[in-house]
Amino acid sequence: MDIGFIGLGNMGQPMAHRLIEAGHKLIIYDTRNDAVAPLVTIGAQLVSSPADVADRAETVMASLPSLQVSEKVAIGEGGVIHGKRIKRFIDLSTTGSSVAAKIAAALAKKNIVQIDCPVSGGVGGARKGTLAVMVSGPRADVDLVKDVLAVFGKVFLIGEKPGMAQTMKLANNFLSATAMVATSEAVVMGVKSGLDPKVMIDVINAGSGRTTASDGKFPQAVLPRTFNYGFATALMLKDVRLCVEEARGLSAPNSVMSAVLDQWEATNTEFGGDSDFTVIVKMIERRAGVTVGAEKKS
Ligand code: NAD
């Protein structure tokens, strides 16, 4: 199938790679040359705007870093809405349900179907094709693309209303964000009392405190002090903010969400939005005056 793909960053790059490996022809666009070059090498066709992409493919996917960029690429000047061939726009980004609904309504006026398709499982999952792929949109169009989406991982059909998959994704990421900050506080507390952080993580992973932070992020990016898990602090802050807004909009309780949001706001202020989100542990270390994973003095 001819597939357009816009936004070839940490997630888009490996996902696009998998589509090419599965035999699809990709038409790609990103504002960064270094993002497109590796895919051009393996056969992707590079064009010069989202509208150009949408001139050449019926199905266009996007994996973009902010709500503003998603809106611009979808329905702004030079956006896919102006394409001649596009029939469906699959947004793999996390945008929250209101932006998804706004884009869906604008595209519908041009008979373009919006399919929300946020994903979870990180860069590793994108490379291996083991993501959780959450889909909402009109059933007929979803049916047409669900086998293509299965290249990314396990496909979950969430519903037909625009934005439903986004709400699902925000609930998931809130839990992931909470696990990261809660594990950071737990381990920093232990280290301050003299516990070995590696032993702590081993115990937690064998016990009831095990989370995606303790069995993935800590062993891979915190204990070795590499802080290179592949997800920016700004993106985690965006997701938690969207989740709090979503809960407030629904008058659903959000006291834990709001407390977690404060911690990501502080991390973003202190380490910048481009930092890897695993640096949240450094923010907590600063307040405690200890370092997790540092060599133990004998
Ligand atoms: P990223 O910043 O690495 O990639 C975004 C890409 O979009 C970049 O290559 C950037 O150059 C490109 N871009 C920016 N503006 C553009 C424009 N106007 N036109 C075309 N391209 C443009 O971000 P990411 O980590 O790949 O995340 C992408 C989306 O996926 C986000 O919504 C994020 O929340 C979500 N997500 C990320 C992860 C993760 O682990 N990184 C996991 C699940 C979901």
Boltz pocket constraint, residues with backbone or C-beta under 6 A from the ligand:
constraints:
  - pocket:
      binder: B
      contacts: [[A, 6], [A, 7], [A, 8], [A, 9], [A, 10], [A, 11], [A, 12], [A, 29], [A, 30], [A, 31], [A, 32], [A, 35], [A, 63], [A, 64], [A, 65], [A, 66], [A, 69], [A, 72], [A, 73], [A, 92], [A, 93], [A, 94], [A, 95], [A, 119], [A, 120], [A, 121], [A, 122], [A, 123], [A, 229], [A, 230], [A, 231], [A, 232], [A, 235], [A, 239]]
      max_distance: 6.0
